[in-house]
Amino acid sequence: MRTKRRPPPPPQFGRGGPQQEHRINRRIRIPRVQVIDAEGVNHGEVDTEVALKMAEDAGLDLVEVSPTARPPVCKIMNYGQYKYSLKKKAKGQKAHQAKIKGIRLHPSTAEHDVQVAMRKATQFLEKGDKVLIQVLFKGRELAHTEMGDEQLQRFVRDLADISKVESPPRREGKRMHLLLAPLTPEERNARKKNIAEIRAREEEARIAKAKELAAKKAEAKAAADAAKEAAATDKPGEKSRS
């Protein structure tokens, strides 16, 4: 006698379901939904067809993220990426335990070796580790500690878009050290925006200065041309008086 197999459970929609399945696009049958676009802007309650058109125009999916709300909340997003992020959370992926990685230099370290150290520091910071950069002095180098400070400040400048200074440059005996920590995604975005604004202001100042210089050159040229013209008109008069 064949036993009846229990039918598979229906897919779970929305939050709380083990499979984290969601209604997307044309599977959303309710006539009106509340829409949040890809930029996080809440457009309120709209017709589902309008919401689908918004997602289609953005080249993304309309995903029902809160089916129990009335009306259901739908978000315009890349559903493939969203599923991937949910999968990572479901696996309970452990947070990266930040470690302190060390890099050692000397004031006289060659440029090539400094570049190698810079790449290593970048890799450590990208993984979420802190970086302790040490400059070691020996012999007569102790009389030129400013060279070590220049080395450390270079790391601060060149890695400013991905790191922040946790412990500023400090000298202890025959070494100077600096501790850099990775920026959080929010800090990185804010810093990129700040750097972009600074560069935009610098570019505006450069253009304004170039325009001012060009105007001064034009004025000087006009004055020179006027002087030449005046000199040319004065000469016939002088001849006639003679």
Secondary structure, DSSP 8 states (H G I E B T S, - for coil): ------------BSTT-TT-B--BGGG--SSEEEEE-TTS-EEEEEEHHHHHHHHHHHTSEEEEEETTSSS-EEEEE-HHHHHHHHHHHHTT-------EEEEEE-TT--HHHHHHHHHHHHHHHHTT-EEEEEEE--GGGGGGHHHHHHHHHHHHHHTTTTEEEEEEEEEETTEEEEEEEE--HHHHHHHHHHHHHHHHHHHHHHHHHHHHHHHHHHHHHHHHHHHHHHHHHHHHHHHHH-
